Amino acid sequence: MSDAIKFLEPRQAVVSRRPAIVEDLAELLPPECLVHEPRELVPFETDAFVAYRRLPLAVALPKTTEQVAAVMKYCHRYGVPVVPRGAGTSLSGGAIPQEDAVVLGLSKMSQIIEVDPANRTATVQAGVTNLSISDAVSPEGFFYAPDPSSQLACTIGGNIGMNSGGAHCLKYGVTTNNLLGVKMVLVDGTVIELGGKHLDAAGYDLLGLVCGSEGQLGIVTEATVRLIAKPEGARPVLFGFDTSEQAGACVADIIGSGIIPVAIEFMDKPAIEICEAFAQAGYPLDVGALLIVEVEGSEAEMEAMLKSIVEIASRHGVRTVRESQSAMEAALIWKGRKSAFGATGRISDYICMDGTVPLGKLPYVLEKTSEIVERFGLRVANVFHAGDGNMHPLILFNANDPEDAARAEEAGNEILKLCVDAGGCLTGEHGVGIEKRDLMRHQYSDADLNQQMAVRSAFDAGWLLNPSKVFPLEGRPAA
Amino acid sequence: MTFVPHSEADAAYVIRNAAARGTRLAICGGNTRSGFGNPVAGDETLSSRGLSGIVDYEPAEMVMTARAGTPVAEIEAALAAKAQVMAFEPMDHRPAMGTSGEPTIGGVFAANVSGPRRFVAGAARDSLLGIRFVNGSGEIIRAGGRVMKNVTGLDLVKLLAGSHGTLGLITEVTFRVLPVPQTAVTILVSGLDDAAASRVMAVAMAMPVEVSGAAHLPQSVKGRFLGGALPEGEATVLRLEGLEASVAVRADKLAAAMAPFGPVSRLAAEESRRLWQEIRDVMPYAGVAHKPLWRVSVAPSAGHQLVAALRLEAGIDAFYDWQGGLVWMQMEADPEAALLRRYIKALGGGHATLVRAPERVRAMTPAFEPQPDAVAALSARIKEKLDPAGIFGPGKMAGA
């Protein structure tokens, strides 16, 4: 376990009252909705950012918005921090608790409330998984567009917290572009509704502010999302190149030509080998870098787009072009890509970066990334959403070797600073969490951060919601 | 008096002074939307028009950065030269509001102005990647950036978009643009009443043909589009855009699916472009300054029900965009705000914004949808954090 990233000191006044707090929460929740035995708290001590863990004070797993409101009202009254949690798939430590906090898990709120085909919306509870929305609306001919790789497990509540993206947001946008409304519980237990089945806000765009706020502004308990008609067909095509730089330059040219495929994913040689070994997706192993380009629409449309893309790829010295010949092949191609993190985890410990850079800087940033990682004596696998410049270098290291782990964290920080200096940002879709919190001053000035923190205070004056996250611990406003 | 700072630093200086003295500032760009929102009792005006010019444009990355006072016309010309557009089709408010002057890009984002493509391609706020602004303490703040995916900190970009100059002076905007569609065609179904049109538009939107505009033009307004050249009967119009080959295939498919509902005809690229521009700019209601004009956003299937209910009690005329969810409603005389808002609530919620009305009516009618107490209180606290002295357009947005 690492300790480079600090958490807030636990509030002793809260920790010392633990038995009373558990007793009080038991009054507010049915027995099956409260976890407090130390042994049973262990599964909640971390998320997918496993290098850090803290046992929470208790875990509340409410079934209704009213129960969420009751827990929030209680915690607000007694100054108990609250850490919201969806499925715990955060890669930035967004759901890691702390010793004085109640984890508020939404996993029992997993009902699909309404599918409304005429208005192309679905209204769901926050604990519904991302993929189950698409599954539920599929018979009506629709899908929900944002598709993070963890979509089988991750919840829509967590997606809203992190403004999650995915492979297909190049065309359809990220969560914030597909979210129409939420029901949410404020820190003091007040329930509000923002948006709905209509478009745009009356008044300030609080919905836009809440999306991507990493559980610091309130607890979303229900969401209304936009549905899109499923395309007639979709076809992923593999393009193999000798070098990462060629592939990166090809991506910039495809976008620059005015063609917007539904997805452009990038893998370098280490990532290709790892994913192919896991998924047998048919990726070519004799290339240095691979692009998965997906086009969709009618046969004619896909043909026309592919023709232009192949022409561009040829100019960049493409070596292999392989179209999926069946739905099964297409599914395999995506399986390989979406299991990249898990497949990497089978062979090594890794930390996953999430910086975004302007497209024109892709080749430069890829080259510099290799240099940085080599300098630290580590290896890197690159697999990411190239079409929107959202990079995911996976830095491989040995978690049992504390020095190796520290080197990996340092290399990661350098890569993220590189992304910011190239005109990009620290995180495209995984969130700041604890992982990138202390790098925030590299991207923002004091005035920028102070303004964000002031707005956060407008929602949660006492900073009880997910308090160790996002903003550097020093320089926060006095509570 | 109007301040026209020519640099961000000068703007910050003006604002710091105003904050120290409690001078209320009405922020404006080209003043083409000056009647929007509740009337403001500003002591002085602060204009962005001295902050003008395109700062950076990377067509290959589909990103432009411009100073807030840059005329929209200048932006559109620069984009057109590289065959790109703003995907959200910002409306030109001049015809409907009877204003003159040059709309600015800062005004577009400050008012979150979108057009017909909004319901599939997102609003202005969805294209806005980053901003610079001066808050009410005179501090220069940067939010967002120039990349499409960015979840680094709170999204102040969305907060400022649509805040109508009540949270800060936006000085610079960075936004995403898209390629101009190679071609467009509009499929027109004739003779549907409002309710049938709503059902038919829902059918079209459920098809995998990527409709990028869905509007219904009832008999009362239809004759005022394309100089009266649309065919007999009410017009339900569905736009398809994209590559030539693809649009041709999709148009055939859509036309075939629409045939059972009524006579189907087509508008080719140039006519289609003109029609959607006229829909965007609400041309049927241009030049009638004395009649109140509402912009109502509700669930698509609720739009026609709202109009039907209101028609029994008030003199109204209306047409629909966004699959029926955006209702442009012109009132014969009284704005009937209370009645309208009661029906919106009864039909599942939404909001009505008074876009135009005579001075006397505006003074008595809340221009924006009143918010529930808890949301209004939250908005007021946010306003206080960005503008502690309360100098930016106080009262312009109710509750803030």
Boltz contact constraints between the chains, C-beta under 6 A:
constraints:
  - contact:
      token1: [A, 118]
      token2: [B, 202]
      max_distance: 6.0
  - contact:
      token1: [A, 118]
      token2: [B, 301]
      max_distance: 6.0
  - contact:
      token1: [A, 119]
      token2: [B, 299]
      max_distance: 6.0
  - contact:
      token1: [A, 119]
      token2: [B, 300]
      max_distance: 6.0
  - contact:
      token1: [A, 119]
      token2: [B, 301]
      max_distance: 6.0
  - contact:
      token1: [A, 141]
      token2: [B, 206]
      max_distance: 6.0
  - contact:
      token1: [A, 162]
      token2: [B, 151]
      max_distance: 6.0
  - contact:
      token1: [A, 163]
      token2: [B, 151]
      max_distance: 6.0
  - contact:
      token1: [A, 165]
      token2: [B, 149]
      max_distance: 6.0
  - contact:
      token1: [A, 177]
      token2: [B, 122]
      max_distance: 6.0
  - contact:
      token1: [A, 177]
      token2: [B, 126]
      max_distance: 6.0
  - contact:
      token1: [A, 190]
      token2: [B, 374]
      max_distance: 6.0
  - contact:
      token1: [A, 192]
      token2: [B, 374]
      max_distance: 6.0
  - contact:
      token1: [A, 192]
      token2: [B, 375]
      max_distance: 6.0
  - contact:
      token1: [A, 196]
      token2: [B, 349]
      max_distance: 6.0
  - contact:
      token1: [A, 197]
      token2: [B, 299]
      max_distance: 6.0
  - contact:
      token1: [A, 198]
      token2: [B, 297]
      max_distance: 6.0
  - contact:
      token1: [A, 198]
      token2: [B, 298]
      max_distance: 6.0
  - contact:
      token1: [A, 198]
      token2: [B, 299]
      max_distance: 6.0
  - contact:
      token1: [A, 198]
      token2: [B, 350]
      max_distance: 6.0
  - contact:
      token1: [A, 199]
      token2: [B, 297]
      max_distance: 6.0
  - contact:
      token1: [A, 200]
      token2: [B, 123]
      max_distance: 6.0
  - contact:
      token1: [A, 200]
      token2: [B, 297]
      max_distance: 6.0
  - contact:
      token1: [A, 202]
      token2: [B, 351]
      max_distance: 6.0
  - contact:
      token1: [A, 202]
      token2: [B, 368]
      max_distance: 6.0
  - contact:
      token1: [A, 202]
      token2: [B, 369]
      max_distance: 6.0
  - contact:
      token1: [A, 203]
      token2: [B, 371]
      max_distance: 6.0
  - contact:
      token1: [A, 203]
      token2: [B, 379]
      max_distance: 6.0
  - contact:
      token1: [A, 204]
      token2: [B, 163]
      max_distance: 6.0
  - contact:
      token1: [A, 204]
      token2: [B, 379]
      max_distance: 6.0
  - contact:
      token1: [A, 205]
      token2: [B, 158]
      max_distance: 6.0
  - contact:
      token1: [A, 205]
      token2: [B, 162]
      max_distance: 6.0
  - contact:
      token1: [A, 208]
      token2: [B, 155]
      max_distance: 6.0
  - contact:
      token1: [A, 208]
      token2: [B, 158]
      max_distance: 6.0
  - contact:
      token1: [A, 209]
      token2: [B, 155]
      max_distance: 6.0
  - contact:
      token1: [A, 209]
      token2: [B, 158]
      max_distance: 6.0
  - contact:
      token1: [A, 209]
      token2: [B, 159]
      max_distance: 6.0
  - contact:
      token1: [A, 212]
      token2: [B, 151]
      max_distance: 6.0
  - contact:
      token1: [A, 212]
      token2: [B, 155]
      max_distance: 6.0
  - contact:
      token1: [A, 213]
      token2: [B, 154]
      max_distance: 6.0
  - contact:
      token1: [A, 229]
      token2: [B, 206]
      max_distance: 6.0
  - contact:
      token1: [A, 229]
      token2: [B, 208]
      max_distance: 6.0
  - contact:
      token1: [A, 231]
      token2: [B, 208]
      max_distance: 6.0
  - contact:
      token1: [A, 232]
      token2: [B, 208]
      max_distance: 6.0
  - contact:
      token1: [A, 256]
      token2: [B, 60]
      max_distance: 6.0
  - contact:
      token1: [A, 258]
      token2: [B, 179]
      max_distance: 6.0
  - contact:
      token1: [A, 298]
      token2: [B, 249]
      max_distance: 6.0
  - contact:
      token1: [A, 300]
      token2: [B, 245]
      max_distance: 6.0
  - contact:
      token1: [A, 300]
      token2: [B, 249]
      max_distance: 6.0
  - contact:
      token1: [A, 301]
      token2: [B, 246]
      max_distance: 6.0
  - contact:
      token1: [A, 304]
      token2: [B, 243]
      max_distance: 6.0
  - contact:
      token1: [A, 304]
      token2: [B, 245]
      max_distance: 6.0
  - contact:
      token1: [A, 356]
      token2: [B, 147]
      max_distance: 6.0
  - contact:
      token1: [A, 356]
      token2: [B, 149]
      max_distance: 6.0
  - contact:
      token1: [A, 358]
      token2: [B, 61]
      max_distance: 6.0
  - contact:
      token1: [A, 359]
      token2: [B, 61]
      max_distance: 6.0
  - contact:
      token1: [A, 360]
      token2: [B, 61]
      max_distance: 6.0
  - contact:
      token1: [A, 388]
      token2: [B, 148]
      max_distance: 6.0
  - contact:
      token1: [A, 388]
      token2: [B, 149]
      max_distance: 6.0
  - contact:
      token1: [A, 389]
      token2: [B, 147]
      max_distance: 6.0
  - contact:
      token1: [A, 390]
      token2: [B, 149]
      max_distance: 6.0
  - contact:
      token1: [A, 424]
      token2: [B, 147]
      max_distance: 6.0
  - contact:
      token1: [A, 425]
      token2: [B, 145]
      max_distance: 6.0
  - contact:
      token1: [A, 425]
      token2: [B, 147]
      max_distance: 6.0
  - contact:
      token1: [A, 425]
      token2: [B, 150]
      max_distance: 6.0
  - contact:
      token1: [A, 425]
      token2: [B, 152]
      max_distance: 6.0
  - contact:
      token1: [A, 426]
      token2: [B, 152]
      max_distance: 6.0
  - contact:
      token1: [A, 427]
      token2: [B, 151]
      max_distance: 6.0
  - contact:
      token1: [A, 427]
      token2: [B, 152]
      max_distance: 6.0
  - contact:
      token1: [A, 428]
      token2: [B, 149]
      max_distance: 6.0
  - contact:
      token1: [A, 429]
      token2: [B, 149]
      max_distance: 6.0
  - contact:
      token1: [A, 429]
      token2: [B, 151]
      max_distance: 6.0
  - contact:
      token1: [A, 431]
      token2: [B, 151]
      max_distance: 6.0
  - contact:
      token1: [A, 443]
      token2: [B, 152]
      max_distance: 6.0
  - contact:
      token1: [A, 447]
      token2: [B, 139]
      max_distance: 6.0
  - contact:
      token1: [A, 447]
      token2: [B, 141]
      max_distance: 6.0
  - contact:
      token1: [A, 448]
      token2: [B, 141]
      max_distance: 6.0
  - contact:
      token1: [A, 448]
      token2: [B, 142]
      max_distance: 6.0
  - contact:
      token1: [A, 451]
      token2: [B, 141]
      max_distance: 6.0
  - contact:
      token1: [A, 452]
      token2: [B, 153]
      max_distance: 6.0
  - contact:
      token1: [A, 452]
      token2: [B, 154]
      max_distance: 6.0
  - contact:
      token1: [A, 454]
      token2: [B, 385]
      max_distance: 6.0
  - contact:
      token1: [A, 455]
      token2: [B, 154]
      max_distance: 6.0
  - contact:
      token1: [A, 455]
      token2: [B, 382]
      max_distance: 6.0
  - contact:
      token1: [A, 455]
      token2: [B, 385]
      max_distance: 6.0
  - contact:
      token1: [A, 458]
      token2: [B, 381]
      max_distance: 6.0
  - contact:
      token1: [A, 458]
      token2: [B, 382]
      max_distance: 6.0
  - contact:
      token1: [A, 458]
      token2: [B, 385]
      max_distance: 6.0
